[in-house]
């Protein structure tokens, strides 16, 4: 009896259609419009989820700029960091910070293989509770990120 009423049937058809339309309409009117990085401005990099667990790698993203960070050893201790970028970089500075709200002296990374896409750090003493702060210069803009060092160790699945 309930499903024979034409108003109930009409509302069951129309309601999902209106929900889908409103979902896309709200996204259209409220979503932030992406814009190109302006010279001299600073932008925060998105820290991907693999940086927050023992994955052996960390990915940072902002628009078309993608940064992939790995370590020479999959253990904590004396580590050299390697960075591969999606485009040429002008420079990278980083700081190893012992506590979340503290600061440390920045160090410069050097290009490896003469390429401005691949970079490496001097050897640093990393423990699990440390943080890395990066400032990356690319396309006349600065990009920055704060990353926990937990990603350096790669946990084996066996």
Buried (B, 14 or more C-beta within 10 A) or exposed (E): EEEEEEEEEEEEEEEEEEEEEEEEEEEEEEEEEEEEBEEEEEBEBEBBEBBEEBBBBBBBBBBEBBBBBBBEEBEBEEBBBBBBBBEEBEBBBBBBBEEEEEEBEEEEBEBBEEEEBBBBBEEBEBEEEBBBBBBBEBBEBBBBBBBBBBBBBBEEEE
